[in-house]
Amino acid sequence: MQIQPNSLGLTLLLGTLAALPPLAIDVGLPALAVLGTSLNAPPAATGLTLTLFMAGFAIA
């Protein structure tokens, strides 16, 4: 099945892909403090998870 450039399916796919990183940040960011506390990790290590998350989306 081929997706036409002006199709509704392509628009929905691109919209979903564009909405995923902000949604994931909004869900994961409040949990960083709890994650760091439960793993006894320093704040720099929990901040690194955010950096790696954003780098992963940039590469993908």
mmCIF file of the N, C-alpha and C atoms, coordinates in Angstrom:
data_MODEL
# 
_entry.id   MODEL 
# 
loop_
_atom_site.group_PDB 
_atom_site.id 
_atom_site.type_symbol 
_atom_site.label_atom_id 
_atom_site.label_alt_id 
_atom_site.label_comp_id 
_atom_site.label_asym_id 
_atom_site.label_entity_id 
_atom_site.label_seq_id 
_atom_site.pdbx_PDB_ins_code 
_atom_site.Cartn_x 
_atom_site.Cartn_y 
_atom_site.Cartn_z 
_atom_site.occupancy 
_atom_site.B_iso_or_equiv 
_atom_site.pdbx_formal_charge 
_atom_site.auth_seq_id 
_atom_site.auth_comp_id 
_atom_site.auth_asym_id 
_atom_site.auth_atom_id 
_atom_site.pdbx_PDB_model_num 
ATOM 1   N N  . MET A 1 1  ? 0.841  -1.174 0.000  1.00 0.00 ? 1  MET A N  1 
ATOM 2   C CA . MET A 1 1  ? 0.000  0.000  0.000  1.00 0.00 ? 1  MET A CA 1 
ATOM 3   C C  . MET A 1 1  ? 0.885  1.236  0.000  1.00 0.00 ? 1  MET A C  1 
ATOM 4   N N  . GLN A 1 2  ? 0.623  2.107  -0.908 1.00 0.00 ? 2  GLN A N  1 
ATOM 5   C CA . GLN A 1 2  ? 1.400  3.328  -1.032 1.00 0.00 ? 2  GLN A CA 1 
ATOM 6   C C  . GLN A 1 2  ? 0.598  4.508  -0.498 1.00 0.00 ? 2  GLN A C  1 
ATOM 7   N N  . ILE A 1 3  ? 1.256  5.378  0.263  1.00 0.00 ? 3  ILE A N  1 
ATOM 8   C CA . ILE A 1 3  ? 0.589  6.564  0.799  1.00 0.00 ? 3  ILE A CA 1 
ATOM 9   C C  . ILE A 1 3  ? 0.812  7.721  -0.156 1.00 0.00 ? 3  ILE A C  1 
ATOM 10  N N  . GLN A 1 4  ? -0.260 8.324  -0.587 1.00 0.00 ? 4  GLN A N  1 
ATOM 11  C CA . GLN A 1 4  ? -0.172 9.473  -1.481 1.00 0.00 ? 4  GLN A CA 1 
ATOM 12  C C  . GLN A 1 4  ? 0.242  10.709 -0.677 1.00 0.00 ? 4  GLN A C  1 
ATOM 13  N N  . PRO A 1 5  ? 1.032  11.599 -1.275 1.00 0.00 ? 5  PRO A N  1 
ATOM 14  C CA . PRO A 1 5  ? 1.511  12.774 -0.542 1.00 0.00 ? 5  PRO A CA 1 
ATOM 15  C C  . PRO A 1 5  ? 0.409  13.695 -0.021 1.00 0.00 ? 5  PRO A C  1 
ATOM 16  N N  . ASN A 1 6  ? -0.749 13.699 -0.630 1.00 0.00 ? 6  ASN A N  1 
ATOM 17  C CA . ASN A 1 6  ? -1.823 14.581 -0.187 1.00 0.00 ? 6  ASN A CA 1 
ATOM 18  C C  . ASN A 1 6  ? -2.927 13.827 0.551  1.00 0.00 ? 6  ASN A C  1 
ATOM 19  N N  . SER A 1 7  ? -2.617 12.660 1.080  1.00 0.00 ? 7  SER A N  1 
ATOM 20  C CA . SER A 1 7  ? -3.648 11.850 1.711  1.00 0.00 ? 7  SER A CA 1 
ATOM 21  C C  . SER A 1 7  ? -3.821 12.210 3.187  1.00 0.00 ? 7  SER A C  1 
ATOM 22  N N  . LEU A 1 8  ? -4.975 11.889 3.699  1.00 0.00 ? 8  LEU A N  1 
ATOM 23  C CA . LEU A 1 8  ? -5.282 12.120 5.106  1.00 0.00 ? 8  LEU A CA 1 
ATOM 24  C C  . LEU A 1 8  ? -4.408 11.243 5.999  1.00 0.00 ? 8  LEU A C  1 
ATOM 25  N N  . GLY A 1 9  ? -4.105 10.034 5.539  1.00 0.00 ? 9  GLY A N  1 
ATOM 26  C CA . GLY A 1 9  ? -3.271 9.129  6.323  1.00 0.00 ? 9  GLY A CA 1 
ATOM 27  C C  . GLY A 1 9  ? -1.881 9.687  6.576  1.00 0.00 ? 9  GLY A C  1 
ATOM 28  N N  . LEU A 1 10 ? -1.298 10.288 5.552  1.00 0.00 ? 10 LEU A N  1 
ATOM 29  C CA . LEU A 1 10 ? 0.025  10.882 5.713  1.00 0.00 ? 10 LEU A CA 1 
ATOM 30  C C  . LEU A 1 10 ? -0.024 12.058 6.678  1.00 0.00 ? 10 LEU A C  1 
ATOM 31  N N  . THR A 1 11 ? -1.070 12.847 6.585  1.00 0.00 ? 11 THR A N  1 
ATOM 32  C CA . THR A 1 11 ? -1.228 13.984 7.492  1.00 0.00 ? 11 THR A CA 1 
ATOM 33  C C  . THR A 1 11 ? -1.354 13.521 8.939  1.00 0.00 ? 11 THR A C  1 
ATOM 34  N N  . LEU A 1 12 ? -2.145 12.484 9.174  1.00 0.00 ? 12 LEU A N  1 
ATOM 35  C CA . LEU A 1 12 ? -2.295 11.953 10.526 1.00 0.00 ? 12 LEU A CA 1 
ATOM 36  C C  . LEU A 1 12 ? -0.999 11.340 11.040 1.00 0.00 ? 12 LEU A C  1 
ATOM 37  N N  . LEU A 1 13 ? -0.278 10.641 10.175 1.00 0.00 ? 13 LEU A N  1 
ATOM 38  C CA . LEU A 1 13 ? 0.992  10.041 10.571 1.00 0.00 ? 13 LEU A CA 1 
ATOM 39  C C  . LEU A 1 13 ? 2.003  11.106 10.969 1.00 0.00 ? 13 LEU A C  1 
ATOM 40  N N  . LEU A 1 14 ? 2.139  12.130 10.146 1.00 0.00 ? 14 LEU A N  1 
ATOM 41  C CA . LEU A 1 14 ? 3.095  13.192 10.458 1.00 0.00 ? 14 LEU A CA 1 
ATOM 42  C C  . LEU A 1 14 ? 2.677  13.981 11.694 1.00 0.00 ? 14 LEU A C  1 
ATOM 43  N N  . GLY A 1 15 ? 1.393  14.189 11.872 1.00 0.00 ? 15 GLY A N  1 
ATOM 44  C CA . GLY A 1 15 ? 0.909  14.873 13.072 1.00 0.00 ? 15 GLY A CA 1 
ATOM 45  C C  . GLY A 1 15 ? 1.191  14.088 14.335 1.00 0.00 ? 15 GLY A C  1 
ATOM 46  N N  . THR A 1 16 ? 1.004  12.776 14.261 1.00 0.00 ? 16 THR A N  1 
ATOM 47  C CA . THR A 1 16 ? 1.296  11.919 15.409 1.00 0.00 ? 16 THR A CA 1 
ATOM 48  C C  . THR A 1 16 ? 2.781  11.925 15.731 1.00 0.00 ? 16 THR A C  1 
ATOM 49  N N  . LEU A 1 17 ? 3.613  11.818 14.703 1.00 0.00 ? 17 LEU A N  1 
ATOM 50  C CA . LEU A 1 17 ? 5.057  11.823 14.925 1.00 0.00 ? 17 LEU A CA 1 
ATOM 51  C C  . LEU A 1 17 ? 5.543  13.159 15.475 1.00 0.00 ? 17 LEU A C  1 
ATOM 52  N N  . ALA A 1 18 ? 4.912  14.236 15.087 1.00 0.00 ? 18 ALA A N  1 
ATOM 53  C CA . ALA A 1 18 ? 5.305  15.553 15.597 1.00 0.00 ? 18 ALA A CA 1 
ATOM 54  C C  . ALA A 1 18 ? 4.840  15.762 17.036 1.00 0.00 ? 18 ALA A C  1 
ATOM 55  N N  . ALA A 1 19 ? 3.759  15.115 17.442 1.00 0.00 ? 19 ALA A N  1 
ATOM 56  C CA . ALA A 1 19 ? 3.220  15.295 18.789 1.00 0.00 ? 19 ALA A CA 1 
ATOM 57  C C  . ALA A 1 19 ? 3.874  14.380 19.813 1.00 0.00 ? 19 ALA A C  1 
ATOM 58  N N  . LEU A 1 20 ? 4.573  13.357 19.379 1.00 0.00 ? 20 LEU A N  1 
ATOM 59  C CA . LEU A 1 20 ? 5.128  12.378 20.305 1.00 0.00 ? 20 LEU A CA 1 
ATOM 60  C C  . LEU A 1 20 ? 6.198  12.936 21.245 1.00 0.00 ? 20 LEU A C  1 
ATOM 61  N N  . PRO A 1 21 ? 7.226  13.635 20.781 1.00 0.00 ? 21 PRO A N  1 
ATOM 62  C CA . PRO A 1 21 ? 8.255  14.128 21.718 1.00 0.00 ? 21 PRO A CA 1 
ATOM 63  C C  . PRO A 1 21 ? 7.718  15.072 22.792 1.00 0.00 ? 21 PRO A C  1 
ATOM 64  N N  . PRO A 1 22 ? 6.881  16.066 22.466 1.00 0.00 ? 22 PRO A N  1 
ATOM 65  C CA . PRO A 1 22 ? 6.366  16.911 23.556 1.00 0.00 ? 22 PRO A CA 1 
ATOM 66  C C  . PRO A 1 22 ? 5.519  16.135 24.561 1.00 0.00 ? 22 PRO A C  1 
ATOM 67  N N  . LEU A 1 23 ? 4.751  15.169 24.075 1.00 0.00 ? 23 LEU A N  1 
ATOM 68  C CA . LEU A 1 23 ? 3.937  14.365 24.974 1.00 0.00 ? 23 LEU A CA 1 
ATOM 69  C C  . LEU A 1 23 ? 4.817  13.526 25.895 1.00 0.00 ? 23 LEU A C  1 
ATOM 70  N N  . ALA A 1 24 ? 5.859  12.933 25.349 1.00 0.00 ? 24 ALA A N  1 
ATOM 71  C CA . ALA A 1 24 ? 6.755  12.110 26.158 1.00 0.00 ? 24 ALA A CA 1 
ATOM 72  C C  . ALA A 1 24 ? 7.503  12.948 27.190 1.00 0.00 ? 24 ALA A C  1 
ATOM 73  N N  . ILE A 1 25 ? 7.892  14.156 26.823 1.00 0.00 ? 25 ILE A N  1 
ATOM 74  C CA . ILE A 1 25 ? 8.558  15.043 27.776 1.00 0.00 ? 25 ILE A CA 1 
ATOM 75  C C  . ILE A 1 25 ? 7.601  15.420 28.904 1.00 0.00 ? 25 ILE A C  1 
ATOM 76  N N  . ASP A 1 26 ? 6.360  15.756 28.559 1.00 0.00 ? 26 ASP A N  1 
ATOM 77  C CA . ASP A 1 26 ? 5.388  16.149 29.578 1.00 0.00 ? 26 ASP A CA 1 
ATOM 78  C C  . ASP A 1 26 ? 5.072  15.011 30.539 1.00 0.00 ? 26 ASP A C  1 
ATOM 79  N N  . VAL A 1 27 ? 5.138  13.789 30.068 1.00 0.00 ? 27 VAL A N  1 
ATOM 80  C CA . VAL A 1 27 ? 4.874  12.641 30.928 1.00 0.00 ? 27 VAL A CA 1 
ATOM 81  C C  . VAL A 1 27 ? 6.107  12.293 31.761 1.00 0.00 ? 27 VAL A C  1 
ATOM 82  N N  . GLY A 1 28 ? 7.289  12.349 31.167 1.00 0.00 ? 28 GLY A N  1 
ATOM 83  C CA . GLY A 1 28 ? 8.495  11.888 31.850 1.00 0.00 ? 28 GLY A CA 1 
ATOM 84  C C  . GLY A 1 28 ? 9.181  12.894 32.735 1.00 0.00 ? 28 GLY A C  1 
ATOM 85  N N  . LEU A 1 29 ? 9.065  14.168 32.431 1.00 0.00 ? 29 LEU A N  1 
ATOM 86  C CA . LEU A 1 29 ? 9.788  15.191 33.180 1.00 0.00 ? 29 LEU A CA 1 
ATOM 87  C C  . LEU A 1 29 ? 9.400  15.253 34.659 1.00 0.00 ? 29 LEU A C  1 
ATOM 88  N N  . PRO A 1 30 ? 8.129  15.190 35.028 1.00 0.00 ? 30 PRO A N  1 
ATOM 89  C CA . PRO A 1 30 ? 7.806  15.220 36.468 1.00 0.00 ? 30 PRO A CA 1 
ATOM 90  C C  . PRO A 1 30 ? 8.332  14.007 37.235 1.00 0.00 ? 30 PRO A C  1 
ATOM 91  N N  . ALA A 1 31 ? 8.592  12.923 36.555 1.00 0.00 ? 31 ALA A N  1 
ATOM 92  C CA . ALA A 1 31 ? 9.058  11.713 37.231 1.00 0.00 ? 31 ALA A CA 1 
ATOM 93  C C  . ALA A 1 31 ? 10.561 11.708 37.472 1.00 0.00 ? 31 ALA A C  1 
ATOM 94  N N  . LEU A 1 32 ? 11.295 12.661 36.914 1.00 0.00 ? 32 LEU A N  1 
ATOM 95  C CA . LEU A 1 32 ? 12.751 12.644 37.063 1.00 0.00 ? 32 LEU A CA 1 
ATOM 96  C C  . LEU A 1 32 ? 13.190 12.788 38.517 1.00 0.00 ? 32 LEU A C  1 
ATOM 97  N N  . ALA A 1 33 ? 12.538 13.626 39.292 1.00 0.00 ? 33 ALA A N  1 
ATOM 98  C CA . ALA A 1 33 ? 12.914 13.794 40.699 1.00 0.00 ? 33 ALA A CA 1 
ATOM 99  C C  . ALA A 1 33 ? 12.697 12.501 41.481 1.00 0.00 ? 33 ALA A C  1 
ATOM 100 N N  . VAL A 1 34 ? 11.578 11.851 41.249 1.00 0.00 ? 34 VAL A N  1 
ATOM 101 C CA . VAL A 1 34 ? 11.286 10.593 41.932 1.00 0.00 ? 34 VAL A CA 1 
ATOM 102 C C  . VAL A 1 34 ? 12.258 9.509  41.483 1.00 0.00 ? 34 VAL A C  1 
ATOM 103 N N  . LEU A 1 35 ? 12.570 9.496  40.206 1.00 0.00 ? 35 LEU A N  1 
ATOM 104 C CA . LEU A 1 35 ? 13.516 8.522  39.668 1.00 0.00 ? 35 LEU A CA 1 
ATOM 105 C C  . LEU A 1 35 ? 14.894 8.687  40.304 1.00 0.00 ? 35 LEU A C  1 
ATOM 106 N N  . GLY A 1 36 ? 15.363 9.922  40.391 1.00 0.00 ? 36 GLY A N  1 
ATOM 107 C CA . GLY A 1 36 ? 16.661 10.182 41.007 1.00 0.00 ? 36 GLY A CA 1 
ATOM 108 C C  . GLY A 1 36 ? 16.694 9.811  42.472 1.00 0.00 ? 36 GLY A C  1 
ATOM 109 N N  . THR A 1 37 ? 15.612 10.091 43.182 1.00 0.00 ? 37 THR A N  1 
ATOM 110 C CA . THR A 1 37 ? 15.546 9.759  44.607 1.00 0.00 ? 37 THR A CA 1 
ATOM 111 C C  . THR A 1 37 ? 15.522 8.253  44.821 1.00 0.00 ? 37 THR A C  1 
ATOM 112 N N  . SER A 1 38 ? 14.733 7.550  44.052 1.00 0.00 ? 38 SER A N  1 
ATOM 113 C CA . SER A 1 38 ? 14.605 6.104  44.254 1.00 0.00 ? 38 SER A CA 1 
ATOM 114 C C  . SER A 1 38 ? 15.861 5.347  43.849 1.00 0.00 ? 38 SER A C  1 
ATOM 115 N N  . LEU A 1 39 ? 16.629 5.886  42.915 1.00 0.00 ? 39 LEU A N  1 
ATOM 116 C CA . LEU A 1 39 ? 17.860 5.217  42.482 1.00 0.00 ? 39 LEU A CA 1 
ATOM 117 C C  . LEU A 1 39 ? 19.110 5.791  43.141 1.00 0.00 ? 39 LEU A C  1 
ATOM 118 N N  . ASN A 1 40 ? 18.923 6.753  44.051 1.00 0.00 ? 40 ASN A N  1 
ATOM 119 C CA . ASN A 1 40 ? 20.047 7.436  44.709 1.00 0.00 ? 40 ASN A CA 1 
ATOM 120 C C  . ASN A 1 40 ? 21.018 8.009  43.688 1.00 0.00 ? 40 ASN A C  1 
ATOM 121 N N  . ALA A 1 41 ? 20.489 8.587  42.645 1.00 0.00 ? 41 ALA A N  1 
ATOM 122 C CA . ALA A 1 41 ? 21.308 9.160  41.575 1.00 0.00 ? 41 ALA A CA 1 
ATOM 123 C C  . ALA A 1 41 ? 21.428 10.667 41.782 1.00 0.00 ? 41 ALA A C  1 
ATOM 124 N N  . PRO A 1 42 ? 22.572 11.226 41.443 1.00 0.00 ? 42 PRO A N  1 
ATOM 125 C CA . PRO A 1 42 ? 22.725 12.687 41.559 1.00 0.00 ? 42 PRO A CA 1 
ATOM 126 C C  . PRO A 1 42 ? 21.874 13.408 40.511 1.00 0.00 ? 42 PRO A C  1 
ATOM 127 N N  . PRO A 1 43 ? 21.575 14.673 40.745 1.00 0.00 ? 43 PRO A N  1 
ATOM 128 C CA . PRO A 1 43 ? 20.749 15.424 39.778 1.00 0.00 ? 43 PRO A CA 1 
ATOM 129 C C  . PRO A 1 43 ? 21.358 15.480 38.376 1.00 0.00 ? 43 PRO A C  1 
ATOM 130 N N  . ALA A 1 44 ? 22.681 15.463 38.283 1.00 0.00 ? 44 ALA A N  1 
ATOM 131 C CA . ALA A 1 44 ? 23.317 15.491 36.962 1.00 0.00 ? 44 ALA A CA 1 
ATOM 132 C C  . ALA A 1 44 ? 22.995 14.229 36.169 1.00 0.00 ? 44 ALA A C  1 
ATOM 133 N N  . ALA A 1 45 ? 22.906 13.104 36.848 1.00 0.00 ? 45 ALA A N  1 
ATOM 134 C CA . ALA A 1 45 ? 22.598 11.848 36.158 1.00 0.00 ? 45 ALA A CA 1 
ATOM 135 C C  . ALA A 1 45 ? 21.155 11.830 35.668 1.00 0.00 ? 45 ALA A C  1 
ATOM 136 N N  . THR A 1 46 ? 20.245 12.363 36.467 1.00 0.00 ? 46 THR A N  1 
ATOM 137 C CA . THR A 1 46 ? 18.856 12.396 36.009 1.00 0.00 ? 46 THR A CA 1 
ATOM 138 C C  . THR A 1 46 ? 18.687 13.407 34.878 1.00 0.00 ? 46 THR A C  1 
ATOM 139 N N  . GLY A 1 47 ? 19.461 14.480 34.910 1.00 0.00 ? 47 GLY A N  1 
ATOM 140 C CA . GLY A 1 47 ? 19.432 15.438 33.807 1.00 0.00 ? 47 GLY A CA 1 
ATOM 141 C C  . GLY A 1 47 ? 19.992 14.852 32.532 1.00 0.00 ? 47 GLY A C  1 
ATOM 142 N N  . LEU A 1 48 ? 20.940 13.941 32.681 1.00 0.00 ? 48 LEU A N  1 
ATOM 143 C CA . LEU A 1 48 ? 21.522 13.279 31.515 1.00 0.00 ? 48 LEU A CA 1 
ATOM 144 C C  . LEU A 1 48 ? 20.489 12.414 30.795 1.00 0.00 ? 48 LEU A C  1 
ATOM 145 N N  . THR A 1 49 ? 19.553 11.853 31.537 1.00 0.00 ? 49 THR A N  1 
ATOM 146 C CA . THR A 1 49 ? 18.509 11.060 30.875 1.00 0.00 ? 49 THR A CA 1 
ATOM 147 C C  . THR A 1 49 ? 17.675 11.930 29.941 1.00 0.00 ? 49 THR A C  1 
ATOM 148 N N  . LEU A 1 50 ? 17.417 13.158 30.351 1.00 0.00 ? 50 LEU A N  1 
ATOM 149 C CA . LEU A 1 50 ? 16.676 14.085 29.489 1.00 0.00 ? 50 LEU A CA 1 
ATOM 150 C C  . LEU A 1 50 ? 17.481 14.440 28.243 1.00 0.00 ? 50 LEU A C  1 
ATOM 151 N N  . THR A 1 51 ? 18.778 14.646 28.421 1.00 0.00 ? 51 THR A N  1 
ATOM 152 C CA . THR A 1 51 ? 19.651 14.952 27.285 1.00 0.00 ? 51 THR A CA 1 
ATOM 153 C C  . THR A 1 51 ? 19.686 13.795 26.295 1.00 0.00 ? 51 THR A C  1 
ATOM 154 N N  . LEU A 1 52 ? 19.834 12.591 26.797 1.00 0.00 ? 52 LEU A N  1 
ATOM 155 C CA . LEU A 1 52 ? 19.882 11.420 25.920 1.00 0.00 ? 52 LEU A CA 1 
ATOM 156 C C  . LEU A 1 52 ? 18.538 11.173 25.236 1.00 0.00 ? 52 LEU A C  1 
ATOM 157 N N  . PHE A 1 53 ? 17.459 11.458 25.936 1.00 0.00 ? 53 PHE A N  1 
ATOM 158 C CA . PHE A 1 53 ? 16.128 11.326 25.340 1.00 0.00 ? 53 PHE A CA 1 
ATOM 159 C C  . PHE A 1 53 ? 15.970 12.257 24.145 1.00 0.00 ? 53 PHE A C  1 
ATOM 160 N N  . MET A 1 54 ? 16.350 13.513 24.328 1.00 0.00 ? 54 MET A N  1 
ATOM 161 C CA . MET A 1 54 ? 16.232 14.479 23.236 1.00 0.00 ? 54 MET A CA 1 
ATOM 162 C C  . MET A 1 54 ? 17.200 14.155 22.099 1.00 0.00 ? 54 MET A C  1 
ATOM 163 N N  . ALA A 1 55 ? 18.389 13.671 22.415 1.00 0.00 ? 55 ALA A N  1 
ATOM 164 C CA . ALA A 1 55 ? 19.337 13.279 21.370 1.00 0.00 ? 55 ALA A CA 1 
ATOM 165 C C  . ALA A 1 55 ? 18.790 12.099 20.565 1.00 0.00 ? 55 ALA A C  1 
ATOM 166 N N  . GLY A 1 56 ? 18.123 11.181 21.239 1.00 0.00 ? 56 GLY A N  1 
ATOM 167 C CA . GLY A 1 56 ? 17.516 10.053 20.541 1.00 0.00 ? 56 GLY A CA 1 
ATOM 168 C C  . GLY A 1 56 ? 16.449 10.487 19.556 1.00 0.00 ? 56 GLY A C  1 
ATOM 169 N N  . PHE A 1 57 ? 15.637 11.444 19.939 1.00 0.00 ? 57 PHE A N  1 
ATOM 170 C CA . PHE A 1 57 ? 14.635 11.954 19.008 1.00 0.00 ? 57 PHE A CA 1 
ATOM 171 C C  . PHE A 1 57 ? 15.274 12.737 17.877 1.00 0.00 ? 57 PHE A C  1 
ATOM 172 N N  . ALA A 1 58 ? 16.388 13.411 18.145 1.00 0.00 ? 58 ALA A N  1 
ATOM 173 C CA . ALA A 1 58 ? 17.066 14.164 17.086 1.00 0.00 ? 58 ALA A CA 1 
ATOM 174 C C  . ALA A 1 58 ? 17.676 13.222 16.055 1.00 0.00 ? 58 ALA A C  1 
ATOM 175 N N  . ILE A 1 59 ? 18.218 12.106 16.517 1.00 0.00 ? 59 ILE A N  1 
ATOM 176 C CA . ILE A 1 59 ? 18.840 11.140 15.604 1.00 0.00 ? 59 ILE A CA 1 
ATOM 177 C C  . ILE A 1 59 ? 17.770 10.403 14.797 1.00 0.00 ? 59 ILE A C  1 
ATOM 178 N N  . ALA A 1 60 ? 16.687 10.044 15.470 1.00 0.00 ? 60 ALA A N  1 
ATOM 179 C CA . ALA A 1 60 ? 15.621 9.308  14.784 1.00 0.00 ? 60 ALA A CA 1 
ATOM 180 C C  . ALA A 1 60 ? 14.933 10.234 13.817 1.00 0.00 ? 60 ALA A C  1 
# 
